Amino acid sequence: MLELYQAEGCPHSTEVREKLTELGVSYVVHNPRLTGDEGGDVLNGQAHAELTAIGGEDSIPFLVDTAREETRYESEAIVDYLEDHYA
C-alpha cells in the first residue's frame, strides 16, 4: 500500500498526486498540516505524529510504500521512485 502525506495547496504534492494518477496507482492520502515551510499549521494531529515518527521530518510530500518498506521525501525523488517501481 502507498500512503502519501501531503497538503492540497502544495504544488509539490500536486506533482506527486498527478504521477500516481497517471500510473493508475491506488494510494491513501493523509493531510497532516497546511502547506508552507516546515511547521505549517497542523490539521490532523494523528497524521502529523505519524509523519514525523515514520520519516523523522516535518516535510511534505512524504511517500510510504508499505509493501516495499520504503519511504521518500521530496517530490522529484518520489516521482522517480514511482516511475522505477510502478511504471
N, C-alpha and C positions, 0 to 999 in steps of 0.2 A: 504494500500500500504506500502511496505517496501522500505526504502531508506538506502543505505549503503554508508557512507563517508569512502573512503579508498584510498590506493595507490597501484598501480600494483606491485611494487617491495617489498612490505611489507609482510613478512611471516604470520603475524597475520591476515592481510586482506585476504590472500590466504586461511587460515583456515576457515574463515567465508564464503567466496565465495564457497568453496568446500562443506560446510554443506548446504548452500542454494541450491546448485545444487543437492546434494544427496537427499534432501527433495522435490525437484521439485517445489520450491517456486520461483515465479517471483519477481523481485526487480529492483529498479533503482539504478544505480551506479553514484556517484559523486566523482571526483578526485580533491580535493581541494588543495593538496600540495604533494610534494615528501615525501617519507618515511624518517625516521630518527627521531632524538629527536624532542621534541616539538619545533615548529617554523621552520620546514623544508621549503624549498623554495616553495612559493605559486605559483601554476599553474593556478588556477581559482579563481579569487578574489571574485566572487559572491558565489561560493560554499563554500569557506573558511569563508566568512562572515556568511553564513547560519549555518555552523558547529559550530562556536563559539557563535552565537546568540541562537541557539536552545539548545545546550548542555552546553555551558559555558566554554568549554575547547578546546584547540587546540590539540586534540588527535585523532588518528585513530587506528583501525577501530571504527566507531560510527554507530550504527543502530537506525533508527527512524521507528517505527511502527505506522503509522498514524491512522490505524483502531482502535488500542487499546490505542492510546495516550501514548505510552511507548517509552523510549529511553534507550540505553545501550552502555557503553564503555567497552573496554577490550574483546578480542576475546573469552576467556573462558566464560565470563558472557553472551556474545551474543550467543554463541553456545548452552549454557544451556537454554537460553530463547527460542531459535528456537526449540529445542527439546521438551520443555514443551508445546509450543503453536502451532507448525506446524508439528510435527511428526505424 
